[in-house]
Amino acid sequence: MGSVVMPQGMEGVVEEREVQKSYWIEHSSDLSMESMMLDSNASNLDKEERPEVLSLLPAIESKSVIELGAGIGRFTGELAKKSGQLLAVDFIESAIKKNESINGHHKNVKFMCADVTSPNLHVSEGSVDLIFSNWLLMYLSDQEVENLAERVIKWLNVGGYIFFRESCFHQSGDSKRKYNPTHYREPRFYTKYSKSSI
């Protein structure tokens, strides 16, 4: 079997994606709220946390929304009820299929298995009113965050919004992990890329 020659500088990117995909395949084996949030108390946390997160969003009635890192659909149902159209994206096929089985009755939702870092994820420029992600960027390398920020800003309509929420500084959740490839950053890291992409 021949070896694959990567373009210079791409080795780390490919390795990062493989590590993250392996990590999430391991932690999404039972496709539960607890496995997705990596916390045995996830259902109770979600009862408080989800309404709080959703209360921070702008009005999205009749608007176009993309949910990046949608997982099993923790936010998908609520976003679907309020938005005009929603695209739910996740890179773990079993997770996005579970999301579709839970939220597929919403006729305004499309489900896509795709890696947000892939150039094959095509979204028309100026076509989205809200880009939503919860605990996604911390599973991307610094370069991947920068590249994604440059891309998503182009997807937005004039006056559109980007909402992202991350765990900063340290691990959350009580799940035991053999390894943890998560990038816990300071909030100023995200502020820097938010400002530089505008």
C-alpha positions in Angstrom: 0.0 0.0 0.0 1.5 3.4 -1.0 1.8 6.3 1.4 -0.2 9.4 1.2 1.7 12.6 0.5 0.1 15.6 2.3 0.6 19.2 1.1 3.1 20.9 3.3 1.5 22.1 6.5 -1.6 19.9 6.2 -0.2 17.0 8.4 -1.3 18.6 11.6 -4.8 19.5 10.3 -5.5 16.0 9.2 -4.2 14.5 12.5 -6.4 17.0 14.5 -9.5 16.0 12.6 -8.8 12.3 13.1 -8.2 12.7 16.8 -11.4 14.7 17.2 -13.5 12.3 15.2 -12.1 9.3 17.1 -12.8 11.1 20.4 -16.4 11.9 19.5 -17.1 8.4 18.1 -15.9 7.0 21.4 -18.0 9.5 23.5 -21.2 9.2 21.3 -21.5 5.5 21.4 -24.9 5.6 23.3 -26.1 8.9 21.8 -27.4 10.2 25.1 -27.5 13.7 26.5 -25.0 12.5 29.2 -22.5 11.2 26.6 -22.8 14.3 24.4 -22.3 16.7 27.3 -19.7 14.4 28.9 -21.6 14.7 32.3 -23.6 12.2 34.3 -25.9 15.1 35.4 -26.5 16.4 31.9 -30.3 16.1 31.9 -30.6 18.3 35.0 -28.0 20.8 33.7 -29.8 21.0 30.4 -33.1 21.9 32.0 -31.5 25.1 33.3 -28.9 25.8 30.7 -30.8 25.3 27.4 -33.4 28.0 28.1 -30.7 30.4 29.2 -28.6 29.9 26.0 -31.7 30.2 23.8 -32.7 33.4 25.6 -29.5 35.0 24.4 -30.4 34.6 20.7 -31.8 37.3 18.5 -35.3 37.0 17.0 -35.1 34.2 14.4 -38.7 34.0 13.3 -38.8 33.4 9.5 -35.0 33.5 9.4 -32.4 31.1 8.0 -30.3 29.4 10.7 -27.3 27.0 10.6 -26.5 25.0 13.7 -22.9 23.8 13.5 -22.0 20.9 15.7 -25.7 20.0 16.2 -25.0 16.6 17.7 -28.1 14.6 18.7 -30.2 17.8 18.6 -30.0 19.4 22.0 -30.9 22.8 20.5 -32.2 21.7 17.1 -35.8 21.3 18.1 -36.1 24.7 19.7 -34.2 26.4 16.8 -36.6 24.6 14.4 -39.7 25.9 16.2 -38.6 29.5 15.9 -36.7 29.7 12.6 -37.9 29.8 9.0 -35.4 27.2 7.9 -32.6 25.4 9.7 -29.6 23.4 8.6 -28.3 21.1 11.4 -24.7 20.0 10.8 -22.5 17.5 12.6 -19.5 15.3 11.6 -20.6 12.2 13.5 -23.0 10.3 11.3 -24.7 8.4 14.1 -25.3 11.7 16.0 -26.9 13.6 13.1 -29.0 10.5 12.3 -30.3 10.5 15.9 -31.0 14.2 15.6 -33.0 13.6 12.5 -35.0 10.8 14.1 -35.9 13.2 17.0 -36.4 16.4 15.0 -37.1 15.2 11.5 -40.8 16.0 11.9 -39.9 19.7 11.7 -40.4 20.3 7.9 -38.1 23.4 8.0 -35.0 21.4 9.0 -32.3 19.8 6.8 -29.7 17.5 8.4 -26.2 17.2 7.1 -23.3 15.0 8.1 -20.2 17.2 7.5 -17.1 18.5 9.2 -17.3 22.2 9.6 -13.6 22.4 8.7 -14.1 20.8 5.3 -14.0 22.9 2.2 -16.8 20.5 1.0 -19.2 22.2 3.3 -20.8 24.7 0.9 -23.0 27.5 2.1 -24.0 30.3 -0.2 -22.5 33.7 0.7 -25.0 36.1 2.3 -27.7 33.3 2.8 -27.8 32.9 6.6 -29.3 35.1 9.4 -27.9 33.2 12.4 -25.0 30.8 12.7 -25.3 28.9 16.0 -22.8 26.7 17.7 -22.5 25.4 21.2 -19.2 23.8 22.4 -17.8 23.4 18.9 -14.8 25.7 18.5 -13.0 24.0 21.4 -12.7 20.9 19.3 -10.9 22.8 16.5 -7.3 23.8 16.3 -6.4 27.5 16.4 -5.9 27.5 12.7 -9.2 25.7 12.1 -11.0 28.3 14.3 -9.4 31.1 12.2 -10.3 29.5 8.9 -13.9 28.8 10.0 -14.3 32.4 11.3 -13.3 33.7 7.8 -15.8 31.4 6.1 -18.8 31.9 8.3 -18.7 35.6 8.2 -19.2 35.3 4.4 -22.3 33.1 4.9 -24.1 35.8 6.9 -26.7 38.1 5.5 -26.2 41.8 6.2 -27.3 42.2 9.8 -26.9 38.5 10.5 -25.6 37.1 13.8 -23.0 34.5 14.9 -23.7 32.9 18.3 -21.0 30.6 19.8 -20.6 29.4 23.3 -17.5 27.6 24.6 -16.0 26.2 27.8 -12.9 28.2 28.5 -9.9 27.6 30.8 -10.8 24.0 31.9 -12.8 20.8 31.4 -16.4 20.7 32.3 -18.4 17.5 32.9 -17.5 14.6 35.1 -17.1 11.9 32.4 -13.9 9.9 32.7 -11.8 10.3 29.6 -8.8 8.3 28.4 -7.5 11.4 26.7 -9.0 14.8 26.2 -8.1 16.6 22.9 -10.2 19.7 23.8 -8.6 23.1 23.4 -9.6 25.1 26.5 -8.8 28.7 25.6 -9.1 32.1 27.2 -12.1 34.1 26.1 -9.8 36.7 24.5 -8.8 34.1 21.9 -12.3 34.0 20.6 -12.7 37.8 20.8 -9.6 38.2 18.7 -10.9 36.0 15.9 -14.4 37.5 16.1 -13.0 41.0 15.6 -10.4 40.0 13.0 -13.0 38.3 10.8 -15.4 41.2 10.6 
